[in-house]
């Protein structure tokens, strides 16, 4: 049976050039689509948080043949250490035994990895963004008319919105088509770069310092740039509007909140004014009723569709695997976008729903109000570190995990669908054109 070329050179505009966007471009290019990525920043943003991939995220990376490239960009982080404000360690776990794993990579490096894979086959447009969206009637061949800040107006067969949790482009889609609810986590997060200094402790670790008054500081290494990624987190029941302030005002807020945070806070605050990459946000989860418009021509993917916040630890994995499924379903149902939208939701929403569930007490249990509470928490971490650092426990965990998965299957253990038959050769025919 002969399979027609999947994409028939249909055009796709992707708004957002971080992770989910270029991951979509990667796969859509393979399926024969004509892709354009528009990114409002003038260039790729370097640095950013440390992220990793696991489960379905790692499977998606393997199918992209990028596992060796991912590993080559490893941050070099040797493990995780939790201390008190005087740098006394309470828990120390090596790579693979705790929060740090073998696929740690800076968000900026991950984005660059995907950019390098798509820059020759995708029309990348930096320093521009979408300002208007209009879905044309069926009689006009089902196009999406898009206006840009630059003044351009163009038509595409599809629009994919792959931006952040507070996506501006998503807001341009009518409320009826893509209603979004925000679920506050009750926590602020901020991070920025500071230099290594001779006195920097635990330079090769994810160093976490718990403080009273529901605060924490952390540092993560960036050996490539000879800097550290400094971060702060603090609890507050609701947003205080800090995320809307200027970077200068946000830095003053951090200084005030952490002025009594000990030597680590002092080292961080000494360099905060020189940092030019501050990110400051009140954490919210995104719960979208729909991930597409009713026509199946406009989609949301990644954080703009299902941001889980760093608390779930699966944001990057959800983005690359979700992009894989969305792209595959568009190729599979090239002449029926409504069906593509339906299958995208059916296949991926259960996984997202499971991933967005936070364990009971998170994040509240991580942040203590009193000195006594911090001490109790740190001692609990000592016990946890002893358990998870034990060779015996590490030996039996794979067996326990395997048995648990068999008895209680989860979305994490499910394999991604196969879309290899829709990959297009250089001559425009499908890879498996004759079967």
C-alpha positions as CSV (number, residue, x, y, z in Angstrom):
1,X,0.0,0.0,0.0
2,X,1.4,3.4,-1.0
3,X,1.2,6.1,1.7
4,X,1.0,9.7,0.4
5,X,3.6,12.2,1.6
6,X,2.4,13.1,5.1
7,X,2.7,16.9,5.2
8,X,2.1,17.9,1.6
9,X,4.2,21.0,2.5
10,X,1.7,22.4,4.9
11,X,3.0,25.4,6.8
12,X,3.2,25.8,10.5
13,X,4.1,28.8,12.6
14,X,5.5,28.0,16.0
15,X,5.5,30.8,18.6
16,X,8.2,30.2,21.1
17,X,11.8,29.1,20.7
18,X,12.8,27.5,24.0
19,X,12.0,23.7,24.2
20,X,8.6,22.6,23.1
21,X,8.6,24.9,20.0
22,X,11.9,23.8,18.4
23,X,11.0,20.2,19.4
24,X,7.8,20.5,17.3
25,X,9.9,22.0,14.5
26,X,12.3,19.1,14.6
27,X,9.6,16.5,14.1
28,X,7.4,18.5,11.7
29,X,10.5,19.0,9.4
30,X,10.9,15.3,9.3
31,X,7.3,14.9,8.3
32,X,7.6,17.3,5.5
33,X,6.0,20.4,6.9
34,X,7.3,23.9,6.2
35,X,8.1,25.4,9.7
36,X,8.7,28.9,11.0
37,X,9.7,29.7,14.6
38,X,9.1,33.2,15.9
39,X,10.9,34.1,19.1
40,X,10.4,37.5,20.8
41,X,13.9,37.6,22.2
42,X,16.6,38.9,19.8
43,X,18.6,35.7,20.2
44,X,18.6,32.4,22.1
45,X,18.7,33.0,25.8
46,X,21.8,31.3,27.4
47,X,21.9,29.8,30.9
48,X,18.6,29.5,32.8
49,X,17.7,26.8,35.2
50,X,19.2,23.3,35.3
51,X,16.7,20.8,33.8
52,X,16.7,17.1,33.1
53,X,14.8,14.6,31.1
54,X,13.5,11.2,32.2
55,X,10.9,8.5,31.3
56,X,9.0,9.6,28.2
57,X,11.1,12.7,27.9
58,X,14.3,10.6,27.6
59,X,12.5,8.3,25.2
60,X,11.7,11.3,23.0
61,X,15.3,12.4,23.0
62,X,16.5,8.9,22.0
63,X,14.1,8.9,19.1
64,X,15.6,12.3,18.0
65,X,19.1,10.6,18.2
66,X,20.2,13.3,20.6
67,X,21.0,11.3,23.8
68,X,24.8,11.6,23.2
69,X,24.5,15.3,22.5
70,X,22.4,15.8,25.7
71,X,25.0,13.9,27.7
72,X,27.8,16.0,26.2
73,X,26.2,19.2,27.5
74,X,25.9,17.8,31.1
75,X,26.4,20.6,33.7
76,X,29.0,18.6,35.6
77,X,27.0,18.7,38.8
78,X,28.3,15.9,41.0
79,X,25.3,15.6,43.4
80,X,23.0,17.3,45.9
81,X,23.9,18.6,49.3
82,X,21.6,20.2,51.8
83,X,23.0,22.3,54.6
84,X,22.0,24.7,57.3
85,X,22.8,28.4,57.2
86,X,26.4,27.7,58.5
87,X,27.1,25.2,55.7
88,X,26.9,22.2,58.0
89,X,25.8,19.3,55.7
90,X,22.8,17.2,56.6
91,X,22.3,15.3,53.4
92,X,24.7,14.6,50.6
93,X,23.8,12.4,47.6
94,X,25.8,11.7,44.5
95,X,24.5,11.9,40.9
96,X,21.8,9.3,40.3
97,X,21.0,8.8,44.0
98,X,19.0,12.0,44.6
99,X,17.6,15.0,42.8
100,X,20.6,15.3,40.5
101,X,20.8,12.8,37.6
102,X,23.0,12.1,34.6
103,X,20.9,14.3,32.2
104,X,21.2,17.7,34.0
105,X,21.5,20.4,31.4
106,X,21.0,24.2,31.4
107,X,17.7,25.3,29.8
108,X,19.7,27.5,27.5
109,X,21.9,24.7,26.4
110,X,18.9,22.5,25.8
111,X,17.3,25.2,23.6
112,X,20.6,25.6,21.7
113,X,20.8,21.8,21.1
114,X,17.4,21.9,19.4
115,X,18.2,25.1,17.5
116,X,21.3,23.5,16.0
117,X,19.1,20.6,14.8
118,X,16.5,22.9,13.1
119,X,18.4,26.1,12.0
120,X,18.9,24.7,8.5
121,X,15.4,23.5,7.9
122,X,13.3,26.0,9.9
123,X,12.8,29.7,9.2
124,X,13.9,31.2,12.6
125,X,12.8,34.7,13.3
126,X,14.2,36.4,16.4
127,X,13.0,39.7,17.8
128,X,9.4,39.5,16.7
129,X,6.2,38.1,18.1
130,X,2.5,37.5,17.3
131,X,0.1,40.4,17.9
132,X,-3.1,39.1,16.2
133,X,-4.6,35.8,15.2
134,X,-7.6,35.2,12.9
135,X,-8.8,31.8,11.8
136,X,-10.1,32.0,8.2
137,X,-13.3,30.3,7.2
138,X,-13.3,26.8,5.7
139,X,-14.0,28.3,2.3
140,X,-10.6,30.0,2.5
141,X,-8.9,26.7,2.8
142,X,-8.7,26.7,6.6
143,X,-5.8,29.1,7.0
144,X,-4.7,31.0,10.2
145,X,-3.9,34.6,9.5
146,X,-1.3,36.0,11.8
147,X,-0.1,39.6,12.5
148,X,3.3,40.3,13.9
149,X,4.9,43.1,15.9
150,X,7.1,43.8,12.9
151,X,4.0,44.7,10.9
152,X,4.0,41.5,8.7
153,X,0.8,39.6,8.1
154,X,1.0,36.0,6.9
155,X,-1.1,32.9,6.6
156,X,-0.3,29.4,7.8
157,X,-2.1,26.1,7.8
158,X,-1.4,25.7,11.6
159,X,-0.3,27.8,14.5
160,X,1.4,26.2,17.5
161,X,1.8,28.2,20.7
162,X,4.8,27.0,22.6
163,X,5.5,29.7,25.2
164,X,5.6,30.1,28.9
165,X,2.9,29.7,31.6
166,X,1.7,33.3,31.1
167,X,1.8,33.1,27.3
168,X,0.8,36.3,25.6
169,X,-0.1,34.6,22.3
170,X,-2.4,32.2,24.0
171,X,-4.4,35.1,25.4
172,X,-5.1,36.2,21.8
173,X,-7.1,33.0,21.3
174,X,-10.8,33.5,22.3
175,X,-11.7,32.5,25.8
176,X,-14.3,30.1,24.5
177,X,-11.7,28.3,22.5
178,X,-8.9,28.0,25.0
179,X,-9.9,28.8,28.6
180,X,-7.0,28.6,31.0
181,X,-7.1,28.3,34.8
182,X,-4.1,29.1,37.0
183,X,-3.5,27.1,40.1
184,X,-1.1,28.9,42.5
185,X,1.6,26.9,44.2
186,X,2.1,29.5,47.0
187,X,5.7,30.1,46.3
188,X,8.0,32.6,44.6
189,X,11.2,31.6,42.7
190,X,14.0,33.7,41.3
191,X,17.3,32.7,39.8
192,X,20.3,34.5,38.2
193,X,24.0,34.1,37.6
194,X,26.8,34.9,40.0
195,X,30.6,34.2,39.7
196,X,32.5,31.5,41.5
197,X,34.7,32.9,44.2
198,X,37.5,31.2,46.1
199,X,35.3,30.9,49.2
200,X,32.4,29.2,47.3
201,X,31.4,26.0,49.2
202,X,30.2,22.9,47.5
203,X,31.0,24.3,44.1
204,X,30.2,21.1,42.2
205,X,27.0,20.4,44.0
206,X,23.3,21.4,43.9
207,X,23.7,23.2,47.2
208,X,20.5,23.9,49.1
209,X,20.3,26.0,52.2
210,X,17.1,26.0,54.3
211,X,16.3,29.1,56.3
212,X,13.5,30.0,58.7
213,X,10.5,32.1,57.7
214,X,9.8,29.7,54.9
215,X,12.8,30.5,52.7
216,X,15.5,28.7,50.9
217,X,18.6,29.5,48.8
218,X,20.3,27.2,46.3
219,X,23.3,27.2,44.0
220,X,24.0,25.1,41.0
221,X,27.2,25.0,38.9
222,X,27.7,26.2,35.4
223,X,31.2,25.2,34.7
224,X,31.1,26.1,31.0
225,X,30.6,29.8,31.9
226,X,32.5,29.6,35.2
227,X,29.5,30.9,37.1
228,X,26.9,29.6,39.5
229,X,23.1,29.6,39.1
230,X,21.9,31.3,42.3
231,X,18.3,30.8,43.2
232,X,15.9,31.7,46.0
233,X,12.5,30.4,46.9
234,X,10.1,31.7,49.5
235,X,6.5,30.9,50.4
236,X,3.6,33.4,50.3
237,X,-0.1,32.3,50.1
238,X,-0.8,34.6,47.1
239,X,1.1,36.8,44.7
240,X,2.3,40.1,46.0
241,X,2.8,41.4,42.5
242,X,6.6,41.2,42.6
243,X,6.7,39.4,39.2
244,X,5.4,42.6,37.6
245,X,8.1,44.8,38.9
246,X,11.3,45.9,37.1
247,X,14.4,43.8,37.6
248,X,16.0,46.5,39.7
249,X,13.0,46.5,42.1
250,X,13.0,42.7,42.2
251,X,16.6,42.6,43.2
252,X,15.9,45.0,46.1
253,X,13.1,42.7,47.3
254,X,15.5,39.7,47.3
255,X,18.1,41.8,49.2
256,X,15.5,42.7,51.8
257,X,14.1,39.1,52.2
258,X,17.6,37.5,52.5
259,X,19.6,40.1,54.3
260,X,19.8,37.9,57.4
261,X,20.5,34.7,55.4
262,X,24.1,34.1,56.5
263,X,27.3,33.9,54.5
264,X,25.7,32.2,51.4
265,X,23.1,34.9,51.2
266,X,25.8,37.6,51.6
267,X,27.8,36.1,48.8
268,X,24.7,35.9,46.6
269,X,23.6,39.5,47.3
270,X,27.1,40.9,46.7
271,X,26.8,40.0,43.0
272,X,23.1,40.3,42.3
273,X,23.3,43.8,41.0
274,X,25.8,42.8,38.3
275,X,23.6,39.9,37.1
276,X,21.7,40.6,33.8
277,X,19.7,37.4,33.6
278,X,17.3,37.6,36.6
279,X,14.1,35.5,36.3
280,X,11.5,36.2,39.0
281,X,8.1,34.5,39.0
282,X,5.2,33.5,41.3
283,X,4.7,29.8,40.6
284,X,1.4,28.7,39.1
285,X,0.3,25.6,37.3
286,X,-1.6,26.0,34.0
287,X,-4.7,23.9,33.5
288,X,-6.2,24.5,30.0
289,X,-9.6,23.1,29.2
290,X,-8.5,22.6,25.6
291,X,-5.2,22.3,23.9
292,X,-6.5,23.4,20.5
293,X,-9.2,25.5,18.9
294,X,-12.2,23.6,17.6
295,X,-10.9,23.7,14.0
296,X,-7.7,21.9,15.0
297,X,-5.6,24.7,13.4
298,X,-4.3,26.3,16.5
299,X,-2.5,24.4,19.3
300,X,-0.9,25.0,22.7
301,X,2.0,22.8,23.9
302,X,4.5,22.9,26.7
303,X,4.2,25.3,29.6
304,X,1.6,27.4,27.8
305,X,-0.6,24.3,27.8
306,X,0.2,22.5,31.1
307,X,2.9,24.2,33.1
308,X,3.5,22.1,36.2
309,X,6.1,24.4,37.8
310,X,9.6,23.2,38.9
311,X,7.9,21.4,41.8
312,X,6.9,18.4,39.6
313,X,10.4,18.0,38.1
314,X,9.0,16.8,34.7
315,X,8.5,20.1,32.8
316,X,11.2,19.4,30.2
317,X,10.2,15.8,29.7
318,X,6.5,16.8,29.2
319,X,7.5,19.4,26.7
320,X,9.7,17.3,24.4
321,X,7.4,14.2,24.6
322,X,4.2,16.4,24.1
323,X,5.8,18.0,21.1
324,X,6.6,14.6,19.7
325,X,3.0,13.4,20.0
326,X,1.4,16.7,18.7
327,X,3.7,16.6,15.7
328,X,3.1,13.0,15.0
329,X,-0.7,13.3,15.2
330,X,-0.6,16.3,12.8
331,X,1.4,14.1,10.3
332,X,-0.9,11.1,10.9
333,X,-4.1,13.1,10.4
334,X,-2.8,15.7,7.9
335,X,-6.2,16.0,6.1
336,X,-8.3,15.9,9.3
337,X,-6.9,18.5,11.8
338,X,-9.9,18.0,14.2
339,X,-9.0,14.3,14.5
340,X,-5.3,15.3,15.1
341,X,-6.5,17.6,17.9
342,X,-8.7,14.9,19.4
343,X,-5.9,12.3,19.4
344,X,-3.4,14.7,20.8
345,X,-5.6,15.3,23.8
346,X,-6.6,11.6,24.2
347,X,-3.0,10.4,24.1
348,X,-1.3,13.0,26.2
349,X,-3.7,14.6,28.7
350,X,-3.7,11.5,31.1
351,X,0.1,11.8,31.3
352,X,0.0,15.6,32.0
353,X,-2.8,15.2,34.6
354,X,-0.8,12.6,36.4
355,X,2.4,14.6,36.3
356,X,0.8,17.8,37.6
357,X,-0.3,16.1,40.9
358,X,2.0,17.3,43.7
359,X,2.7,15.0,46.6
360,X,0.7,15.8,49.8
361,X,2.3,18.7,51.7
362,X,4.4,20.0,48.7
363,X,5.7,22.7,48.7
364,X,4.7,23.6,52.3
365,X,6.8,20.8,53.9
366,X,9.9,22.1,52.3
367,X,9.8,25.5,53.9
368,X,9.7,25.9,57.7
369,X,8.8,29.0,59.7
370,X,10.9,28.6,62.8
371,X,14.5,27.7,63.5
372,X,13.3,24.6,65.3
373,X,11.2,23.6,62.3
374,X,14.2,24.0,60.0
375,X,16.3,21.8,62.4
376,X,13.7,19.1,62.4
377,X,13.4,19.2,58.6
378,X,17.2,19.0,58.2
379,X,17.4,16.0,60.5
380,X,14.7,14.3,58.4
381,X,16.8,14.9,55.3
382,X,19.8,13.3,57.1
383,X,17.7,10.1,57.5
384,X,16.4,10.3,53.9
385,X,20.0,10.7,52.7
386,X,21.2,7.7,54.6
387,X,18.4,5.6,53.2
388,X,18.7,6.6,49.6
389,X,22.5,6.7,49.7
390,X,22.6,3.1,51.0
391,X,24.1,0.6,48.5
392,X,21.6,-2.0,49.6
393,X,18.7,0.4,48.9
394,X,20.2,1.4,45.6
395,X,20.5,-2.2,44.7
396,X,16.9,-3.2,45.5
397,X,15.2,0.0,44.2
398,X,15.1,-1.1,40.5
399,X,13.4,-4.3,41.5
400,X,10.9,-2.6,43.8
401,X,10.2,0.0,41.1
402,X,9.7,-2.7,38.5
403,X,7.3,-4.6,40.7
404,X,5.4,-1.5,41.7
405,X,5.0,-0.5,38.0
406,X,3.6,-4.0,37.2
407,X,1.1,-3.8,40.0
408,X,0.2,-0.1,39.6
409,X,0.9,1.0,36.0
410,X,1.4,4.7,35.6
411,X,1.6,7.1,32.7
412,X,5.4,7.4,33.3
413,X,5.9,3.8,32.2
414,X,3.9,4.0,29.0
415,X,5.7,3.9,25.7
416,X,5.4,6.8,23.2
417,X,3.4,6.1,20.0
418,X,5.3,5.3,16.8
419,X,5.2,7.8,13.9
420,X,8.1,6.6,11.8
421,X,6.0,5.8,8.8
422,X,5.2,9.5,8.3
423,X,8.8,10.6,8.0
424,X,9.4,12.1,4.5
425,X,12.5,11.4,2.4
426,X,14.3,14.0,0.4
427,X,12.2,13.2,-2.7
428,X,9.0,14.0,-0.9
429,X,7.9,10.3,-0.4
430,X,7.3,8.7,2.9
431,X,10.1,6.7,4.5
432,X,7.8,3.6,4.4
433,X,6.0,4.5,1.2
434,X,5.5,0.8,0.1
435,X,4.6,-1.7,2.7
